Amino acid sequence: TAGRGLTLRFDDVLLVVFGFVWLAKLAIHKDRPPLLRTPLNWPIMLYTAVSLLATLMGVLQGHVKPLNGFFYNLKYFEYFFLYFMVVNSITSQQQAKNLIVASFVACFLVSLYAIGQIPTGERVSAPFEGESGEPNTLGGYLVFMLAICTGLLLTPGATSRKLPPMILMGTASLALMATLSRASFLAAGVIALGAVVFISHRRPILLILMLVGLLASPFWAPDVAKKRILFTFSQAPEQGQVHVGAMRLDTSTSERLHAWKRSLEIWRQSPIVGFGVTGGPFMDAMYPRVLTEMGTMGLMTFGVLIWSLFRLGWRVFRDSPDPPARGMALGFMFGLAGLLVHAVGSNAFIIVRIMEPFWLYAALLARAYLLQSSAQAAQPEETQSAPVEPPQGRWSPVIRLAGPQPRAPRPSAGQP
């Protein structure tokens, strides 16, 4: 428990560079507030404070090496930094459009790269991941982007061009199956279930087609994907396997179950703030890791942060007059639910490749929520009870970023 090694990726360096550019921009434009108030500010600050407190306690108790703890916390918080940077930097509709289009293009290119690895017979992974690759990380990233596309396609009027997101869904789904990541398959199943529930009363024909496709998956799914799933229960006997009755689980699944058990044993030694970031053994599962490193306080603040993200998505989906904004909010909630399942077998919420698009879309939703709230607050009191017509424009490809338009001056008594 003396700490772990630190891995710095090119993504981390880019985020630091972009962060310094943003800070320099704030220093130049002093008339702007440094941070806008969003529904996620306090949950993020609370989670950050508990993480720092737990790490400081771990350093004092000898569980954490100061340098490792500092840099790991910095890696965790860089995603929050990305969120604040996007929320406070977007000032026009075109900027939001460029960000969303860029995220879709990047997902399409990554999917093509992964599909190109299929003939090798190995599990596919994203570019720039070294020799071993990280198929589980690629799977989590693809699951979230598939959720965004699903939300846009299921929301009437959310996108005028359905072909591009449908093509992206096709390529990303093929790449997802080639990852052979069981955690990603489960997460994708959650998204499919959410889509079924959403359209159950709206599009019965589409619902029937989706159910037929899901039930027929054993027939159309690739053999290698089916074998990977069955391997969970059919691995040859090996040391360390967990037995459930007469059934045995493979060593990978068993290791994650052992991680849950170890986390409870470590938690009993420091139940309030844990052993600090990097203070416990490495665990490839998000919830045992949070419990080990940050204790009960960390798990509670993590839950508050997740709940705040869901609530933000629900508010935009429920109250926004723009179908594109509602579609993105629906997809974000699908993606968040999928990543919560993915985190059972991965550290999904601290992986840079997954969290970069996740917090990008969280920032876009927060910006949409702020503009929607400011537009409602700008309405005169006499019109508060009157029905409000939806705006004619759109927020971006997903949400409108222009503020409330100024009213034309009323004519005086002497004017026609």
N, C-alpha and C positions, 0 to 999 in steps of 0.2 A: 504493500500500500504506500510505497514511497513515491508514487507519481508515475507518469507515462511519458513516452517520447512525443514530440510535436511534429506534425507534418504541415508544411505551408504549401498551398497550391497557388497556381497562377491566378485563380479566381480571387483568392484572398488579397493578393497584391493589387489587382485591379480595383477591388472595392476600396482599399486604402487610398489609392491614387484618386479615384472619383470622389472619395470623401474629402480629401484635402482641396480638391478643386471646388467642391460645394462650399466648404468653409471659407475659402478665398472669395467666393462670390458673395457670401453673406457679409464679409468684411467690407466689400466694395459698396453693396447696396444696404446701407445701414438703416434706411427708412422702413425696411420690411421686418416683421417680427421673426426672430430666429426659429421658433417652432410654432406651428399652428396647433391649436387645441383639437385633438381628435378623440374619439371614444377609446382608443387603444393606448393613449399616452400613459395613464396611471397604471394599467395592468403591466405594461412593458417596464416601467420604472420600478414597480414593486417586485417583479420577477428578477430584474437586474440587481436590486438591492439585496434580495435574499441570496442570490448566487454569490455576490461579493462577500456577504457576511459569512456564509458557509465556508468559502475558500479561506477567508482570513482566520476563522476558527480552526480550519484544518492545518494551516501553516503554523499556528501557535501550538497545536497539539502534535506536530511532527508528521502528519499524514500527507501533507502536500508540499512539494518543492515550490518555493515562491515563484521562480521563473516559469515553470510549467503552468502553475495555476493562473498566473497573470495572462499568459498568451492564450490559454484555452478559453478563459473568460472573454478575451478580446475576440476570439473566433466566434464564440456564441453571440456576442453583442453586435457583430458586424452586420448581421441580418436586420437587426433593429435599426441600425444606422442607415441601411439601405431604405428601409421603410420611411424614416423621417426625411431622408434626402429626396425621395420621389414625391412625397406629399407636399413638401415645401418648395419643390422646384417646378412642378407642372403649372404653367400659366396660360396655356393655350390648348385648343382642341387638337391642333396638329401634333403637338408634343405627345399627347396621350395616344393618338393614332399611331405615331411612329413606334412607341414603346410596345404596343400590343401587336402590331404587324411584325416587329422584330422578334418578339417572343414566339409567334407562330412560325415564322421562317426558320428560326433556330431549331425549333422542335422538329420541323420537317426535315431539315438537313441532318440532325442527329439521328432521326429515324432511318433515313436512307443509309447513313453510315453503319448503323446497327444491322440493317437488312443485308448490307454487303458482306457482313461477317458470317452469315448463316451457312454458306457453303463450307466453311472451315470445320463445322461440326462442334464448335465450342460455344459456350454461353456468350452471348453478345454483350458488349459494354459500350459506353460512350467514349468519344475520343479524348486523348490526353489523360488517360488514367493509368498509365504504366503497363507493365507486362501482364500482371494478373487481372486487372480490370475489376470493376465493381458492378456486376449485373443487377444486384438488388437496388443500388442507387439509381441506375438508369430506369429500372422499373418504377420506382417511386416518382421520379420526374415525369415519366410518360403517363402515369396514372393521373397526376394532377392536371396535366395539359389536356388529357382526354376528358376530364371532368369539366374544364372550362368550355371546350367545344360542345359537350353534351348540353350544358346549360344554355348556350347560345342557340343551339338547334331546337331545343324543346320549347323555348319561349317565343310565342308568336310575335313577329315583327322585330326580333332582336337583330337579325342580320338579313340584308337584302340579297346577299350572295351566299347560298348554302353550299355550293359546290366546293369552295376552298376548305371550309372546316370539315366537310365530309371526306375529302381527299386526305386531309391531315389525320382524321380519325382512322382511316383505313391503314395508312402507313405506320402510324404510331401503334395501332393494335397488333399489327404483324411484328413490329419490333418488340413489343411487350411480351408476346408469346415466346419470342426467341431468347428472352432473358432467362426463362425458366425459373423466375423468382416466385416462390409460392406466396410470400407476403404480398407481392404485387398483384398476384392473381386474386387473392382474397380482397385486397383493396379495390380492384376493378369490379369484383362481384358486388361490393357495397354500392359503388356508383351505379351499376346496372339495376340493383334493387331500388335505389332512390329514384332512378328514372322511371321504373315501372310504377312506383307509388305515385309519382308526379303526374303521369299521363293516364292513370287508371280511369279517371272520370272525364278526361278531355278528349283523348284520341283512342277510342276502343280498338280500332283497326290496327293502329301502330302498336298498341299494347299486346294484341294477339300475336303480331309478327315478332315482337321482342321475346315474348314467352316461348314461342315455338323455336326461335333461334337459340335461346338459352337451354331449353330442354334437349335440343339436338346437338349441343356442344360436344358430347362424347363422340359424335360421328364426324364433325367437321374440324375439330381441334387437331393440331399436328400430333403425331404419335409421340414425338419427343416431349411435348408438353404434358401429355397424359401419363407418360412413364415417370416424369418428374414428380407429378402429384402422387401417383401410386407408390413411388419410392419412399414416401413418408411412412408407409406401413409395411413395406415389403423388403427393407434392407436386411441383408444377412446379419445374423447375430454378431454383435460387437460389444466391447466393453463400454460402459457408460450409457447404454440405451435405457430409456424409461419405459417401463411396462405398464400398460393399462389393461388389467385383466389378462386375457390371452393375447392381446395385441401389443406389439412393441413399436416404438417410434424410432425413426432414424437418428443418427448421432447429432445432426445439426439441430433438429427440433428439440432433442433431449437436452442439448447444451443450453438452449434458451430457457427451457423449464428449470434447469439447474441454476441459471442466472437469477431467476425469480426467487428461488429458495435461498441462494446466497445473499441476495439483497435484503431479505427479511432478517437474516442472521446479523448482517452488518448494521441494519437499521436499529436493531435492539440495543446496540452499543452506543448509538448517538441518534436518538429518535427525533430530535428537534431540528437540527440543521445538518445532519449527516456528517460525512467525513471531508466535505469540500470537493470542488471540481478537481478531478484527477486523483482524489484521495483514496478512492476505492479501486477494486479490480476492474479491468475493461469488461463491459457487458454490451453485447450487440442487441440491445432491446431498450427502448427509450424509457419506459416507466420504471423498471428496476434501477436504471442508471440515475434517474432523477431522485428516486428514493434513497439510493446509496450516497449520492454526492450532496444532496440538499435537504434530505430528511423530510419530515412532515410539512414543514413550512414551504419547502420547494415544491412538493407535490401539490399543495393547496394553491400556491401562486401560479403554478403551471395550469391547474384547472381553471383558475380565474381568467387567465390569458386566453385559453381555448374557448371558454364560454363567451368572452368579449368578442372574439373573432366571429363566432357563430351569430351572436346578436347583431353585430355590424352587418353581416351578410343578410340576415333576415330583415333588418330595417330597410336596407336599400331595396331588397326584393319586394317588400310589402308596400313601401311608400313611394318609390320612385315612379314618376309618370312616364319615364323613357323605357320602352321595351329592351333596348340594348343593355341598359344598366341593370335591369331586372335579370336578364339572361346571364350576365357576368356574375351577379350575386348568387344566382342559383347554382351555376357551375362552381363557384368558390365554395359554397357550402357542401356540395357533392365532394369536391376535392379534399376539403378539410376532414370530412367523415372518412374518406378513403385513407388519408394519411394517418388518422388515428388508429385504424386497423393495421396499416403498414408498420406503424411504430411498435407493434407487438413483437415483431421480429427484426427490427432495425432501429437505428438512431435517427429516424426520419427528420426530426425537428431541429437537428444540429448539423445536418449534411448540407454543404454549401450548394451542391448541384440541385437539390430539391428546394431549399429555402430561398434561393434567389428569385425564381418565378413566383413562389408562394407569397413572399412579402411584397413583391412588385404589385401583384393583383390586390393584396390587402391595402396597399397605399392608394391604388386607383379607386377602390371601394370607399375608403375613408374620404378621399377628395370628393367623390360623388355625394357622399352623405353630408359633408360640410356645405357644398354648394346648394344642395337641396334644402338644408336647414336655413341657410342665409336667404334663400329665395322666399321661403315661407315667412321668415321674420320681417322681410322688407315689405310685405303686403300691408296696406293700411287697415286700421281696425274695422272700418265699415265694410270691408270686403272679406273679412275672415270667415263669416258665415255663408258667403255666397259660394256656389260651386266654382272650382278652379279648372279652367281648360288646360289640358296638357300642352306643353310647349311644342312648337312645330319642328324645331331643330332637334338634333341628336347630340348626345353628350360627347362623343368621339365615335370610333367604330362601336364603342360600348357605352359611353356616357358623354354627356355634354359638359364641357368645361368652361363655357362662358358664363359669367355671373349674370344676375338679373339685369335686364335692360332698363335704362332710364325711361320714365314716362314722358310723353310729349306734354309741353305746357298747355294749360287750359286757356282758351281764348277769353279775352276780357269782355266786359259787357258791351262795348262799342264795336266789337269785331263780329263779322258774320259767322 
